[in-house]
Amino acid sequence: MSWVGRALWMVTSALALAACSAANVQPEFAPTVNFAATPKPTVTPWIGPLPDVQSKVPVTVVTAVGPPDFRCGVEFLASNVHVSASCSFEESENSAVGPMMCHIERDTCEFGRLANVSASGILFFREEPPPFDDEDSLMHPAMVPPLLRLNELLIKEWGGAVQLMVTDAYDSHGDHDLAQPSLNKKYSQHFEGRSIDLVTWPVDVAKYPKLCALAFAAGYDWVHNEVTHCHASIKADTLCGVCKR
């Protein structure tokens, strides 16, 4: 979990804690950080059928029609529970989506193949200093269709009262796997843009069991309710070494 995820864990006020209790979602410790004090990210309105993409890899957008198709019957995903596309609640992330193959470094050819979702109406946390503040909206192109579909499902679920926020997507400098001090040994699908961390805005952890279920219905291959956020990953051909093929 990144430090952003941990900060979001500590984010809720007494009102959020009450909502947590109502949904039987119990935080491990009381919040000490006021998330509302942080600037609200700029909302970028939807201006076309495709997101802005700085990638030559084809991106197919699937438009959500009607109610979500709750795969494997998962309509809620409880805290600390994960599910894979094979309907397994035991399968690991590596097994479900494939292991991390490399750390994609900034300003490389592979970095240029990441999709940059910048006009979808989705919020991006962008809390890191430049130039790393763009990384929350960078991801493997295969991540884009389920993200856009999830956004549509979320709007339908809460009638536009809740927005989707991405707190982490591609990561270039090691905000994940913090227990590993060596940068080149850190391990996470975030490092090649195949994982994403999602929350609601306003932050409401009581909604995360439904948010995670909607992410799974939207097409992610492995989803984990990590209490402070929903972590989702996709199974797709790695971009590692794609420019040498």
Backbone hydrogen bonds in HBPLUS format (Angstrom, degrees):
<---DONOR---> <-ACCEPTOR-->    atom                        ^
c    i                          cat <-CA-CA->   ^        H-A-AA   ^      H-
h    n   atom  resd res      DA  || num        DHA   H-A  angle D-A-AA Bond
n    s   type  num  typ     dist DA aas  dist angle  dist       angle   num
A0005-GLY N   A0002-SER O   3.08 MM   3  5.16 116.5  2.50  94.5 108.9     1
A0006-ARG N   A0002-SER O   3.11 MM   4  6.54 156.0  2.17 146.2 152.4     2
A0007-ALA N   A0003-TRP O   2.90 MM   4  6.08 150.8  1.98 140.2 148.3     3
A0008-LEU N   A0004-VAL O   2.87 MM   4  6.17 156.4  1.92 151.1 157.3     4
A0009-TRP N   A0005-GLY O   2.98 MM   4  6.26 140.2  2.15 140.6 151.8     5
A0010-MET N   A0007-ALA O   3.02 MM   3  5.24 131.5  2.26  99.6 112.3     6
A0011-VAL N   A0008-LEU O   3.09 MM   3  4.72 161.6  2.13 102.8 106.8     7
A0033-VAL N   A0010-MET O   3.08 MM  23  5.58 163.0  2.11 148.5 147.1     8
A0035-PHE N   A0011-VAL O   3.40 MM  24  4.83 170.0  2.41 131.9 129.5     9
A0017-LEU N   A0013-SER O   3.02 MM   4  6.37 152.9  2.09 150.9 159.1    10
A0018-ALA N   A0014-ALA O   2.99 MM   4  6.25 149.0  2.08 144.1 151.9    11
A0019-ALA N   A0015-LEU O   3.07 MM   4  6.41 153.3  2.14 145.2 152.3    12
A0020-CYS N   A0016-ALA O   2.85 MM   4  6.12 149.2  1.95 143.7 152.9    13
A0021-SER N   A0017-LEU O   3.01 MM   4  6.32 158.3  2.05 149.7 153.4    14
A0022-ALA N   A0018-ALA O   3.07 MM   4  6.34 152.4  2.15 144.3 151.8    15
A0023-ALA N   A0019-ALA O   3.18 MM   4  6.46 139.1  2.35 142.9 152.5    16
A0023-ALA N   A0020-CYS O   3.08 MM   3  5.33 131.6  2.32 100.5 113.1    17
A0025-VAL N   A0020-CYS O   2.85 MM   5  4.88 166.3  1.87 149.5 145.7    18
A0024-ASN N   A0021-SER O   3.07 MM   3  4.90 164.0  2.09 102.9 106.9    19
A0037-ALA N   A0034-ASN O   3.06 MM   3  5.57 154.7  2.12 111.7 119.3    20
A0038-THR N   A0035-PHE O   2.99 MM   3  5.63 159.9  2.03 118.4 124.3    21
A0121-GLY N   A0044-THR O   2.64 MM  77  4.87 111.4  2.10 154.8 171.9    22
A0071-ARG N   A0069-ASP O   2.86 MM   2  5.82 107.0  2.40 118.5 102.5    23
A0073-GLY N   A0070-PHE O   3.15 MM   3  5.38 146.0  2.27 132.1 128.6    24
A0074-VAL N   A0071-ARG O   3.03 MM   3  6.01 176.9  2.03 131.5 132.5    25
A0077-LEU N   A0209-PRO O   2.88 MM 132  4.50 155.0  1.94 113.2 120.8    26
A0081-VAL N   A0078-ALA O   3.18 MM   3  5.57 136.4  2.38 141.4 135.9    27
A0080-ASN N   A0225-ASN O   2.71 MM 145  5.30 141.3  1.86 151.2 158.3    28
A0225-ASN N   A0081-VAL O   3.01 MM 144  5.67 170.2  2.02 158.9 156.6    29
A0083-VAL N   A0223-VAL O   2.93 MM 140  5.60 149.2  2.02 152.5 162.4    30
A0223-VAL N   A0083-VAL O   3.03 MM 140  5.60 161.1  2.07 158.5 164.1    31
A0084-SER N   A0088-SER O   2.96 MM   4  5.36 144.0  2.10 143.5 154.9    32
A0087-CYS N   A0084-SER O   2.85 MM   3  5.38 148.6  1.95 124.5 126.5    33
A0085-ALA N   A0221-ASP O   2.89 MM 136  4.84 131.3  2.13 149.4 142.4    34
A0096-ALA N   A0092-SER O   2.98 MM   4  6.18 155.2  2.04 147.4 154.5    35
A0097-VAL N   A0093-GLU O   2.91 MM   4  5.97 165.8  1.93 159.7 161.5    36
A0098-GLY N   A0094-ASN O   2.79 MM   4  4.64 133.2  2.00 124.3 133.9    37
A0104-ILE N   A0191-PHE O   3.07 MM  87  6.12 164.2  2.10 144.4 148.7    38
A0112-GLY N   A0108-THR O   3.13 MM   4  6.48 145.9  2.25 144.9 153.5    39
A0112-GLY N   A0109-CYS O   3.08 MM   3  5.13 122.0  2.43  95.4 109.8    40
A0113-ARG N   A0110-GLU O   2.98 MM   3  5.15 150.6  2.07 102.8 112.2    41
A0114-LEU N   A0111-PHE O   3.18 MM   3  5.56 164.7  2.20 110.8 115.5    42
A0115-ALA N   A0139-MET O   2.67 MM  24  5.30 146.9  1.78 174.4 166.9    43
A0139-MET N   A0115-ALA O   2.95 MM  24  5.30 148.5  2.05 145.3 154.8    44
A0117-VAL N   A0137-SER O   2.98 MM  20  5.36 150.1  2.07 163.0 157.2    45
A0123-LEU N   A0164-LEU O   2.92 MM  41  6.08 158.7  1.96 171.4 165.2    46
A0166-VAL N   A0123-LEU O   2.84 MM  43  6.23 158.7  1.88 147.9 150.6    47
A0125-PHE N   A0166-VAL O   2.95 MM  41  6.15 167.7  1.96 163.9 162.9    48
A0132-PHE N   A0129-PRO O   2.94 MM   3  5.80 125.2  2.25 140.4 138.0    49
A0135-GLU N   A0132-PHE O   3.15 MM   3  5.65 167.5  2.16 117.8 121.7    50
A0137-SER N   A0134-ASP O   3.22 MM   3  5.95 156.1  2.28 117.5 123.6    51
A0138-LEU N   A0135-GLU O   3.18 MM   3  5.00 164.8  2.20 102.6 107.2    52
A0170-TYR N   A0138-LEU O   2.99 MM  32  5.51 152.5  2.06 162.5 159.0    53
A0140-HIS N   A0193-GLY O   2.83 MM  53  4.86 172.6  1.83 129.1 127.0    54
A0143-MET N   A0140-HIS O   2.82 MM   3  5.50 162.0  1.85 124.9 131.2    55
A0144-VAL N   A0141-PRO O   3.14 MM   3  5.55 155.9  2.20 111.1 117.8    56
A0147-LEU N   A0143-MET O   3.27 MM   4  6.31 148.2  2.38 143.7 152.8    57
A0147-LEU N   A0144-VAL O   3.08 MM   3  5.12 117.8  2.48  99.5 115.6    58
A0148-LEU N   A0144-VAL O   2.98 MM   4  6.22 163.9  2.01 166.6 169.5    59
A0149-ARG N   A0145-PRO O   2.97 MM   4  6.14 160.6  2.01 152.4 158.5    60
A0150-LEU N   A0146-PRO O   2.81 MM   4  5.85 155.9  1.87 140.8 147.9    61
A0151-ASN N   A0147-LEU O   3.02 MM   4  6.26 154.1  2.09 144.0 150.7    62
A0152-GLU N   A0148-LEU O   3.15 MM   4  6.48 153.8  2.23 144.1 150.1    63
A0153-LEU N   A0149-ARG O   2.92 MM   4  6.23 160.4  1.96 154.0 159.7    64
A0154-LEU N   A0150-LEU O   2.80 MM   4  5.97 157.4  1.85 155.5 161.5    65
A0155-ILE N   A0151-ASN O   3.05 MM   4  6.25 158.6  2.10 145.2 150.4    66
A0156-LYS N   A0152-GLU O   3.04 MM   4  6.31 158.4  2.09 147.3 153.0    67
A0157-GLU N   A0153-LEU O   2.83 MM   4  6.02 149.2  1.93 144.5 153.8    68
A0158-TRP N   A0154-LEU O   3.06 MM   4  6.25 163.7  2.09 156.4 157.8    69
A0159-GLY N   A0155-ILE O   2.79 MM   4  5.34 105.4  2.35 138.1 150.6    70
A0160-GLY N   A0155-ILE O   3.12 MM   5  4.72 128.5  2.40 124.3 133.0    71
A0161-ALA N   A0158-TRP O   3.03 MM   3  5.67 167.6  2.04 125.4 128.1    72
A0163-GLN N   A0201-TRP O   2.83 MM  38  5.02 170.6  1.84 153.2 156.5    73
A0201-TRP N   A0163-GLN O   2.83 MM  38  5.02 149.0  1.93 145.2 147.8    74
A0165-MET N   A0199-VAL O   3.00 MM  34  5.31 166.3  2.02 154.6 150.7    75
A0199-VAL N   A0165-MET O   2.95 MM  34  5.31 158.9  1.99 154.1 159.5    76
A0167-THR N   A0197-ASP O   3.00 MM  30  5.58 155.1  2.06 139.7 146.9    77
A0197-ASP N   A0168-ASP O   2.78 MM  29  5.04 160.1  1.82 152.6 152.2    78
A0171-ASP N   A0190-HIS O   3.02 MM  19  5.47 140.8  2.18 129.0 127.2    79
A0180-GLN N   A0177-ASP O   3.07 MM   3  5.80 161.6  2.11 119.5 125.0    80
A0185-LYS N   A0182-SER O   3.07 MM   3  5.41 154.2  2.13 109.9 118.1    81
A0186-LYS N   A0183-LEU O   3.27 MM   3  5.37 158.6  2.31 104.1 110.4    82
A0191-PHE N   A0188-SER O   3.04 MM   3  5.73 153.1  2.12 115.8 121.6    83
A0192-GLU N   A0189-GLN O   3.22 MM   3  5.64 159.0  2.27 108.7 114.8    84
A0194-ARG N   A0189-GLN O   2.99 MM   5  5.27 154.5  2.06 153.1 145.7    85
A0193-GLY N   A0190-HIS O   3.03 MM   3  4.83 165.6  2.05 103.3 107.0    86
A0234-ILE N   A0194-ARG O   3.10 MM  40  5.63 147.2  2.21 151.8 158.4    87
A0196-ILE N   A0232-ALA O   2.82 MM  36  5.37 144.8  1.94 153.5 164.0    88
A0232-ALA N   A0196-ILE O   2.89 MM  36  5.37 163.7  1.92 157.9 163.4    89
A0198-LEU N   A0230-CYS O   2.80 MM  32  5.04 156.2  1.85 143.7 152.0    90
A0230-CYS N   A0198-LEU O   2.88 MM  32  5.04 168.5  1.89 149.4 153.1    91
A0207-LYS N   A0204-ASP O   2.93 MM   3  5.70 161.1  1.97 122.4 128.0    92
A0208-TYR N   A0205-VAL O   3.13 MM   3  5.22 158.8  2.18 104.4 110.9    93
A0210-LYS N   A0207-LYS O   3.16 MM   3  5.62 124.3  2.49 109.2 121.6    94
A0211-LEU N   A0207-LYS O   2.90 MM   4  6.12 161.2  1.93 151.3 157.5    95
A0212-CYS N   A0208-TYR O   2.81 MM   4  5.82 167.6  1.82 152.1 154.0    96
A0213-ALA N   A0209-PRO O   3.26 MM   4  6.33 150.5  2.35 130.3 138.1    97
A0214-LEU N   A0210-LYS O   2.86 MM   4  6.13 154.6  1.92 153.7 160.7    98
A0215-ALA N   A0211-LEU O   2.90 MM   4  6.19 148.2  2.01 145.5 154.7    99
A0216-PHE N   A0212-CYS O   3.01 MM   4  6.28 151.1  2.09 144.4 151.5   100
A0217-ALA N   A0213-ALA O   2.92 MM   4  6.17 156.2  1.98 144.8 151.8   101
A0218-ALA N   A0214-LEU O   2.80 MM   4  5.96 136.0  2.00 140.0 152.3   102
A0220-TYR N   A0215-ALA O   3.44 MM   5  6.27 167.1  2.45 157.4 154.0   103
A0219-GLY N   A0216-PHE O   3.21 MM   3  5.52 152.4  2.29 104.5 112.3   104
A0221-ASP N   A0233-SER O   2.92 MM  12  5.96 132.0  2.15 148.3 162.4   105
A0233-SER N   A0222-TRP O   2.88 MM  11  5.27 150.6  1.97 153.0 160.9   106
A0224-HIS N   A0231-HIS O   2.79 MM   7  5.14 159.6  1.83 155.7 161.9   107
A0231-HIS N   A0224-HIS O   2.93 MM   7  5.14 172.1  1.94 158.0 157.4   108
A0226-GLU N   A0229-HIS O   2.96 MM   3  5.46 143.1  2.10 163.8 174.7   109
A0228-THR N   A0226-GLU O   2.74 MM   2  5.60 144.0  1.86 105.4  94.2   110
A0242-VAL N   A0239-LEU O   2.99 MM   3  5.11 167.8  2.00 126.5 125.7   111
A0244-LYS N   A0241-GLY O   2.97 MM   3  5.37 157.7  2.02 113.2 120.6   112
A0245-ARG N   A0242-VAL O   3.39 MM   3  5.39 163.6  2.42 101.1 105.8   113
